[in-house]
């Protein structure tokens, strides 16, 4: 039973930092229980994540918070919708408030039953949350591994692949590639934000678009290729750009069924982080053997 002293309400942009202050201890508690505690400095991490939080606040389909009588947030959940793809981007309850009925109600509000042609969640391995996600009609399709390592400025380039810096005029091409790979695309506004947050690159072979990638100081991805084999050339260029941007480490959110990307990055010396996520969905969709997700892994 939910504590009657708690109240649920729609969130506003003013709640972004308070939501971050719930996210951090929730993930810290989960990683500590899994034996690999993650405890970053919140004042260093917040400036890196704030642009993403601001974007998700503007794009939210549903965004709900629960707060106590003292006004402190106990948890929050948010979803985004692009075309028929309905995605739960965040679902976090403060460790001090977990197992008190909060999560069930938050999920009902932010990820209501029956909404979306395809319902998607990038989920942690928290078994309590996974139970709720299955009850919400989504089922595990595959694990996603974070492959991390230092980028090399000398990663071998494919001389037959042209890398072109993408701009706003390239958004139709970016959308076509993503729609062909995932069935859905993140829309004009989604790509406008990506192009402002990180470098966007289009890749061409013999004058034909073969894929795209995004890499920046705050994060990496998404990366998509129209054919799986083209990923090696794209990932080599992403490494070079990561090094040029001064990144000491870069991380790729790789669906583990993506054999080309997994093999390429492991052979390049990238290591698998112990913190795994899973893609859950209401039905199979997309061709994830040629896709690498957005990092940090809040959404695809």
N, C-alpha and C positions, 0 to 999 in steps of 0.2 A: 504494500500500500504506500502511495506517495505521501510524503510529509506534508500536511496541510499548510505548514508555514512557508512552503515553496510556491512560487507563482511562475506560470509560463506566459511568455509574451513574444510577439514578433520583434526581431532585432532591428537595430538601426546602425548606420555607419559609426555612430559613437561607441558601439559595443565592440569594435574590432580588437582593440588592445586587450580588453577584458577577456575576449574569447581566446586570444593567444595565451593569456595567463592561465586559462584552463587547459588548453592543448599541451603546454609544456610539461606540467606535472603529470598529466594523464599518460603521455608517452614515456616520461621518465619512470613512472611506476611500472608500466608494462615491461619496459626493457630491463628494469631491475629484477622483476620477477622471472625474466627469461635468462638472467645471468650475464647480461651485457648492458649495464646501465649507461644511459645517454643523459648527460647533464650539462648542456651548453650554457653559456652565460646569456641570460635572457636579453640583456641590454646590448649585446653584440648581435644576437640572432634576430631580434625584432626589426632592425632596419633592413635586413636582407629579406624578411618575409612580409613586411608591411605592404609593398606594392602588390603582392599576390592577394593578401587579405583585402586590400582596397578593391581590387578587380573582382574578387569573388563576391564582395558586398554589393557591387553594382550589378553583377550578373545573376545574383541569387534568384532561383525560382521560389524557394522557401528557405527561411532562416529564422530559427527559433532559439530562444535562450530560456533558461530557468534560473531564478534568483531567489535567495533567501530573504527573510524579513529585514536583514541588514543591507540589502541591495547588492550583495556579493554574488557573482555568477557561480552557479553550481555545475552548469553544463551548457552545451549548445550543440546544434546540428544544423547543417545547411545542405541544400541541393542546388544543382544547376541543370538547365534544360537547353538542349540544342537540337532543333528539329524534333525527332521522336526519341532522342537519347536522353534519358532522365537519370542523372548521376548524383549519388550522395557524395558530396565532396568532403564533409567533416562530420564527425559524431564523437564527441568527447564529453566525459563527465569527470569532474574533479575526483581524485582518489578518495578524498574524505567523504564523498557523497555517493559513491558507487554502491550498487546492490540495494538501493532504496526505492526502486520503482521509477526513477527519473528517466533512465534510458529508454524504456518501453514507450513512454509518452512522447519523448523527444523524437523518436524515430517515426512514430505515427504522424506527427505534425510535419516533419521536414521531408519525409519520404512516404507520402500517403499511398495506400494500396490502390492498384489499378491505374496509376498515372504513368505515362510513358509507353512508347512502342517497345522499347528495350530499357530495362532498369539495370543500372550498373553501380557497383561499389568496388573501389580498391580498398581491400580490408586488411587490417593487421591480423596477427595470429591469436588475438585475444579470443578465447573460446566462448566467453559470455556474449561478446558482440557477434561472433559468427553464428551463434544460435539464433539471435534476433534477426540477422540478415537472411538466414534460410527461412525463417518464419515470414519474412517480408517478400518472399517469392524470388530470391536470387540464390544461385548455386555456384559453387566454385568451378571455374573452367581451367585455370592453370595458376601456378605460382609465378611471382615476379621477383627477380633477383636484382639487387643493386650491385653493379660492378664498378668498383672504384679504383683509382690509381692516378699517378702523375702523368699528365699529357706530354707527349714528346713533340718537339718542333720538327723532328726529322721523320715523322711517320710517312711511309712511302705513299706518294700520290699516284693515282692512275692518270697517265698523260692523256688518255682519251676522254676523261670526264672533265667537263668545264664546271667550275663553281662560280655562281653569279650571286652577288649580294642582293637579296630580295628587298623590295620596297612596297609601298602601298599599291602600286600598279600591278604587282605580281599576286595580289590576294586571290584573284580568280583562279590562277594556276595552282596556288597552294591549296585552295579549297577543293579543286578537282582531284588532286593527288590524295588528299586525306579522305575524301568521300569514296574514292576507288579502293583505298586500303581498309577503311573502317566502316564503310556504309554511311557514315555520318561525318559532318565536318563541324568545326567549332564556330562557324559563322564569320561574317565580315568583322564584327567587333572583337571577336576572340583573336583573330589574326592581327588586327590593329594593335591590340594590347601586347601580343607576343613580339611584334616587330619593335615596339617601344621598350620592352623589358630586356630583350636579348637580340643578338644578331640573327637574322634569318638568311638562309642560303638555299638557292635552287640549284639543282645539279642536272646537267644535260650531257647526253652522249649523242653524237651525230646530230646535234640540233634539237633533240627530243628531250623533254623533261623526264627525268628518271626518279626524282625524289626531292626531299627537302630536309633541312635540319635547322635547329635553333640552339645557339650556345651563347652564354653570357657570363657576367661576373657573379650573378645571383643564382644561376641554375642552368640546367641543360635539358634539351628536349622540348617538344617531341621531335622524333626522327622517323621518316617514312620513306620507303622505297617501293616503286611499282613492281619490282622483281627482287626476290630475296638476295640474289647474288650481287646486286648493286650496292648492298650495304657496306661491304668492305671498303670501297672507295670513299663512300660518304663518311664512314667512321674515321678513316685516316685523316680526312680533311678537318673533321670536328676536333680531333686531337691537336692538330696544328693550330687551329684557331684558339682552342683552350689555352695552349701554351703562350700564344701571342697576347692573350688577354691577361696573362700573369697568374693564371690559375695554378696553384700548387697541386691540386687534385681535382678531378672531375668524376662525376658519377652518372652511370647510365641505368635507367629503370627498364630492365630487359625481360620481356615475357620469356620464360624458360623453354617454351616451345620454339623460340626463334633461334634455330640451330646456327645460322650464319653469324649472327651477332654474338651469341655466346662463345662460339669457337674462336672467332676473330679476337674478341676482347681478352679471353683467357690466354690465348697465344701471345697477346701483346703484354701480358703480365698483370692485367687487372685482376683484382681479388674480389671474391664474393663476400659482401657484408653479411653478418649473421642475422640482420633484421630483414625478414622476408615479408612480402605482402602477397595477396591473392586477388585475382580478378574474379568477381562474382557477377553474374548477370541472369536475367530472367530467361534468356535464350542465347544460344551461340550466335555470334556475329563477328564480322571483321576478319581480316587476314593478319593475325598477329605474328606470323613468321617473318614479317617484313616491317615491323613497327616497334619503336622504343618510346616509352611514355614520357610525360612531363615530369621533371624533377624540380622540387620535391613532389612526392607522389600523392597529391591531394586529388587530382583529376587526371584523366587520360590526356 
